[in-house]
Structures are given as C-alpha cells and as structure tokens.
C-alpha cells in the first residue's frame, strides 16, 4: 500500500499533482493525503474518485511541517512525497509498486525525473545505488517529489527539518543515506514544474539559508575539499545578493570545480 503525501502551500492548490494521480496507476489499497499548510482545502469534483484524505496544519508552518504531518497520518508501508505543482508520469505509481515488490530488502528509492520545460535531466545517468559520499557535492537523489521510502525508515531518519525552507530534501537524503543506500530508478517517473515563478529553489535568500544550515548540520563529517566546495558555493550566492566580496568565493582547499563554479556565478551575475 502506497501513501502519497501532497503538501499544499498557502493560496495554492494541488491541481497539477492531483491531475497526474488520475493516470499514475493508484491501487484501490493506496491512499492520498493532501495537507494544507495552515489552510483548509476544497476538493474539485474531478478528483472525487481518488482515495483522498484532506487535512491541514494548525497554522502556516511551511511545507516540511505539512509533509511530516502527512507522514504521521499515513497508514501505508511506503511513503511517496509529491509537491503540489509537480506531477507523476503516466503509470508511475504502478512502476513504483513493481520496483518495491522486486526489492523487498530496499528501504529507500529515488525516482528518476524530467522537467516541464523539457530541459535535459541527468537522473538517468546515476548509479543504481547512491551512498552518502555520492550526494556530498550535489543532490543527485533529487527533490522531495522523487522520494519514496518505507515509513519505518522515514521515522528513523527524523523526517523533514521544519526549520529549513530550502534544501530540506537534500538534508533528509543525507540523513537517510547514513541509514541505508538509496536505490535509484532510471525511468523518469516524476515531472518537476521548473516553470513556476514562485518555486523556493529560485529564492536566493532561501537557498543561502538552506545551504548554511546544511553545512552546520553535516560539515563536521565531510572531507575538507567538500566543505570548501560548499563554502565557495555559499560565498558565490552571497556575492550575488551583494553581501560578500567575490574574492571570498575562492577556497584554498576546494577542488578546481569550486573555482569553475565561482567563475560561472560571477559571469551570471553580470548578465
């Protein structure tokens, strides 16, 4: 049984996500938990056929609190997280069910993805399993909508950090990878809506806060070059908001990649 959890932000609906569930291959035993972030939701007539439970957090606490509430209410063994403006490909959940059945020992899966804008995805180039060191420099495990895991593992990991408005998916993947490896799927089963103007991933301030907290929580166990690489990323982001000198982007212990990243940031900010 799958439990699909959809957090819905203030003044938003889950039309994109719910529409995709009509063809995603839900089983009669599955459930869909739609969680309003501090606001009640009304269900459109088109979605009345779906096994939906509507609920909401007491007040607007952010998407992570909504996700955690949904997970706590889930009765299924397998949790699937889907953001309100993302969507599943046709028969995606049918494929998820097959993947889970074929790997009874696996605990966590990262679904392959593509983008609504049709820009190229690198998710099909990933190894079959990701370890913690594979996601130190880049979140190759994907966003929240790619996340499928056993509820027991979600509970053991501690769930989403409700203090993080950005990079909360990466943070949770890191904690999960310390419990078990992450099994990947090559097929693109999730479509990310990268055309939405209000996505948190495009908010530079939120990204700075997210990366800062990510480093505070995890850097103590990372190699020095990895730390320096992210410090360079952080300095580049701060430079773009005019809060730091561009000289600080270059870190002595960072690999060449951080210098290339810094030059790209410098070039982009001048466009």
C-alpha positions in Angstrom: 0.0 0.0 0.0 1.3 3.4 -1.0 0.7 6.6 0.9 1.1 9.6 -1.4 1.6 12.8 0.6 1.0 16.2 -1.0 1.7 19.4 0.9 -0.2 22.5 -0.4 1.2 26.0 0.3 -0.9 29.0 1.3 -3.1 30.4 -1.6 -2.2 27.4 -3.7 -4.0 24.2 -4.8 -2.8 20.8 -5.7 -4.4 20.6 -9.1 -1.2 19.8 -11.0 -0.3 16.9 -8.7 -3.9 15.6 -8.3 -4.5 15.6 -12.0 -1.5 13.4 -12.5 -2.8 10.9 -10.0 -5.8 10.2 -12.2 -3.4 8.3 -14.6 -0.5 7.4 -12.3 -1.7 3.9 -11.5 -3.2 4.2 -8.0 -4.3 0.9 -6.5 -7.5 0.6 -4.5 -5.5 0.0 -1.4 -3.4 3.2 -1.8 -4.2 6.5 -0.1 -3.6 10.1 -0.9 -3.1 12.6 2.0 -3.3 16.2 1.0 -2.1 18.6 3.7 -2.9 22.3 3.6 -0.2 24.5 5.1 -2.4 26.3 7.7 -5.5 26.4 5.5 -8.4 24.2 4.7 -8.8 22.7 1.2 -11.7 22.1 -1.0 -11.6 19.1 -3.4 -12.6 19.7 -7.0 -15.3 17.4 -8.4 -12.8 15.9 -10.9 -10.8 14.4 -8.0 -13.7 12.8 -6.0 -12.8 9.4 -7.4 -9.3 9.5 -5.7 -8.8 8.0 -2.3 -8.1 11.4 -0.7 -7.8 12.5 2.9 -7.8 16.2 3.4 -6.1 17.7 6.4 -4.2 20.8 7.4 -1.6 22.0 9.9 -2.9 24.3 12.6 -1.2 27.3 11.2 1.2 28.1 8.3 4.4 26.3 9.3 5.8 25.5 5.9 5.8 22.6 3.6 8.1 20.4 5.8 5.6 20.6 8.7 2.8 19.6 6.2 4.9 16.7 4.9 5.7 15.5 8.4 2.0 15.7 9.4 1.0 13.7 6.3 3.6 11.0 7.1 2.4 10.7 10.7 -1.2 10.1 9.4 -0.1 7.7 6.7 -1.3 4.1 7.1 0.7 2.7 4.2 4.1 1.0 4.5 5.5 3.0 1.6 5.5 6.9 1.6 5.6 8.8 -1.6 6.0 12.6 -1.5 4.7 14.8 -4.3 4.9 18.6 -4.3 1.6 20.4 -5.2 2.9 21.7 -8.6 4.8 18.6 -9.6 3.3 15.6 -11.2 3.7 11.8 -11.8 4.2 10.4 -15.3 1.5 8.0 -16.7 1.5 4.7 -14.7 4.4 6.0 -12.4 2.9 4.5 -9.2 2.3 1.2 -10.9 6.0 1.2 -11.7 6.9 2.2 -8.1 4.8 -0.7 -6.8 6.7 -3.1 -9.1 10.1 -1.7 -8.0 9.2 -2.0 -4.4 8.0 -5.6 -4.9 11.2 -6.6 -6.7 13.5 -5.2 -3.9 12.0 -6.3 -0.6 15.3 -5.6 1.2 15.5 -2.0 -0.1 14.3 0.8 2.2 14.5 4.0 0.0 14.1 4.8 -3.6 14.9 7.9 -5.7 12.7 8.2 -8.7 14.1 9.4 -12.0 12.8 12.8 -13.1 12.4 15.2 -16.0 11.4 18.9 -16.3 8.3 20.5 -17.5 10.5 22.9 -19.5 11.9 19.8 -21.3 15.5 20.8 -20.3 17.8 17.8 -20.0 17.8 15.7 -16.9 20.8 13.8 -15.6 18.8 11.4 -13.4 19.2 8.6 -15.9 23.0 8.7 -15.6 23.0 7.8 -11.9 24.4 4.6 -10.4 21.8 2.0 -9.3 22.5 2.9 -5.6 23.6 6.1 -4.0 25.8 6.3 -0.9 26.3 9.3 1.3 29.5 10.3 -0.5 27.6 10.3 -3.8 25.5 13.2 -2.6 28.1 15.3 -0.7 28.6 17.8 -3.5 25.3 17.6 -5.4 21.8 16.4 -4.6 21.8 13.8 -7.2 19.0 12.0 -5.3 16.5 14.6 -6.5 13.8 16.8 -4.9 11.0 15.8 -2.5 8.8 14.5 -5.4 11.4 11.9 -6.2 11.4 10.5 -2.7 9.8 7.1 -1.9 10.7 5.2 1.3 9.4 2.9 3.9 7.6 4.7 6.8 9.9 3.0 9.3 12.9 4.5 7.6 11.3 7.9 7.5 10.6 7.8 11.2 14.2 6.6 11.9 15.6 9.4 9.9 13.8 12.0 11.9 11.7 13.3 9.0 12.0 16.7 7.3 13.7 19.5 9.2 10.9 22.0 9.7 13.4 24.9 10.2 14.7 24.5 6.6 12.8 26.4 3.8 15.3 25.2 1.2 17.4 22.1 0.6 15.3 20.2 3.1 15.2 17.3 0.6 19.0 17.2 0.3 19.3 17.3 4.1 16.9 14.3 4.5 18.6 12.3 1.8 21.9 12.8 3.6 20.4 11.5 6.9 18.7 8.6 5.1 22.0 7.7 3.3 23.5 7.2 6.8 20.9 4.5 7.5 20.8 2.8 4.1 21.8 3.2 0.5 19.3 4.9 -1.9 18.1 2.8 -4.8 17.6 4.8 -8.0 15.3 4.3 -10.9 16.4 5.3 -14.4 13.0 5.9 -15.9 11.7 9.4 -15.4 8.6 8.9 -13.2 8.3 12.5 -11.9 7.9 15.8 -13.8 9.3 18.8 -11.9 7.5 22.1 -12.7 10.5 24.3 -13.1 8.4 26.9 -14.8 6.7 28.0 -11.6 7.9 31.5 -10.8 7.5 31.1 -7.0 9.4 27.9 -6.5 11.5 28.1 -3.4 14.5 26.7 -5.3 14.7 30.0 -7.2 14.7 32.1 -4.0 18.3 33.1 -3.4 17.8 34.1 0.2 16.1 30.8 1.0 18.9 28.9 -0.8 21.6 30.7 1.3 19.8 29.9 4.5 19.3 26.3 3.4 23.0 25.7 2.4 24.1 27.4 5.6 22.0 25.0 7.7 23.1 22.1 5.6 26.7 22.9 6.4 26.0 23.5 10.0 24.3 20.1 10.3 26.7 17.9 8.2 30.0 19.5 7.5 31.7 18.0 10.6 31.7 14.6 9.0 32.7 15.8 5.5 36.2 15.9 4.0 37.8 19.4 3.8 37.6 19.7 0.0 33.8 19.1 0.1 33.4 21.7 2.8 35.5 24.2 0.9 33.4 23.5 -2.3 30.2 24.3 -0.5 31.7 27.3 1.2 32.6 28.6 -2.3 29.0 28.0 -3.4 27.7 29.8 -0.4 30.1 32.8 -0.9 29.1 32.9 -4.6 25.4 33.1 -3.6 26.1 35.8 -1.1 28.0 37.7 -3.7 25.0 37.6 -5.9 23.0 39.3 -3.2 25.8 41.8 -2.6 26.5 40.5 0.9 30.1 39.3 0.3 33.2 40.0 -1.7 33.8 37.9 -4.8 37.3 37.2 -3.5 35.8 35.0 -0.8 34.4 32.6 -3.3 37.8 31.0 -3.9 38.7 28.5 -1.2 42.2 27.1 -1.0 41.1 23.6 -0.2 38.4 23.4 -2.7 38.9 21.4 -5.9 39.1 23.1 -9.3 35.3 22.6 -9.6 34.7 25.3 -7.0 36.8 27.8 -8.9 34.8 27.0 -12.1 31.6 27.3 -10.2 32.7 30.7 -8.8 33.6 32.0 -12.3 30.1 30.8 -13.5 28.4 32.7 -10.7 30.5 35.8 -11.4 29.6 35.6 -15.1 25.9 35.0 -14.4 25.5 37.9 -12.0 26.8 40.4 -14.6 24.3 39.4 -17.3 
